Amino acid sequence: MAQHNEEGVWGEDEAAHYLESKGYRICERDWKCGKRDIDIIALTPDDKIMVFIEVKTRSTNDYINPIEAVDYRKIRNLGWAADTYIRQYNISNEVRFDIISIVGVKPMIDKIEHIENAFNPLLL
């Protein structure tokens, strides 16, 4: 596996641990819809909101902030994949799209940032 892929898997693992520590219930990890994927699908601690989460992992913030890597195309693809998931599983919960940014090198996290309601694919 390429190093950037290993870094991404490590980041997703750390993001899942972070969410669980905050009371979220992880429903899916790396859910695929054709070529589109959703890193983490979780329920908020009160089980009211289904959250579709994009995880961005970088070894440093020097080049580009991980959050800035979630561009228009990625947001559109996440929206399509989330729509498929919602229809496939008859989800009736409220929906939210978050980003978790992880900066660090395994096993050390320098910074983790959880941005709730980071974007709305319907507004693009």
Secondary structure by P-SEA (a helix, b strand, c coil): ccaaaaaaaaaaaaaaaaaaaabbbbcccccccccccccbbbbccccccbbbbbbbbbcccccccccccccaaaaaaaaaaaaaaaaaaccccbbbbbbbbbbcccccccbbbbbccccccccc
